[in-house]
Amino acid sequence: MTGLLVRLADPADFPAIARLTVAAYEADGQLKGEHGYGAVLADVSTRAAEGAVLVAVDEATGAVLGSVTFVLPGTPFAELSGPGEAEFRMLAVDPAAQGRGVGAALVRACVDRATELGCAAVVICVRAGMAVPAHRLYERLGFVRTPEKDWSPVAGVALLGLRLALART
C-alpha cells in the first residue's frame, strides 16, 4: 500500500490503537465469550511498556490503520517464543482499512525487526477457525504450521502455532 508508514507507536496513538484493536477482534468474532481479553487488547500502554507496539498510519492523513505488538522470549507478553525467536501478537487492522496491505506491512516490519535483532525465526499463534484471509496472509509471507507450538490459554480457545525461519547473514 502506498502512503503507509509503519513506526513505533507514540502514546498519542494509544487511544486509536485500543479502539481499532478491539473493533478488529470483535469484527472477527474473536471476543465472543472471552474473559476480559478485550480489556487486555485495549491496554496499549502496558503492551508498549513490555514490548514494542508498532503502528501503521496513513501518511497523508495521519490516521492509525493498524497495529501489532512485537515481543521477545521471556517478556510478559511472549506466549510461545523460545531462544532465538521473536514473536508478534495482537495484530489488528481497522476493519475499514482491511484488504489494503496494512496487515502485511505490519508483519514485514516485525520480520525486519527480528532480523535486525539476529533472531532465527518469528513465531505467532492464530486462533483455530480464524478468518481465512489472515491464514492466507501468513502463508503468503512464508509462515508454516508448527503443531508443537499449539496451545490453549482457556478452555474452548485453541491457538495454532506458526513459524517463519529467518535467513541468517
Secondary structure by P-SEA (a helix, b strand, c coil): ccccccccccccaaaaaaaaaaaaaaaacccccccaaaaaaaaaaaaaaabbbbbbbcccccccccbbbbbcccccccccccccbbbbccccccccccccaaaaaaaaaaaaaaaaaccccccccccccccaaaaaaaaaacccccccccccccccbbbbbbbbbbbcc
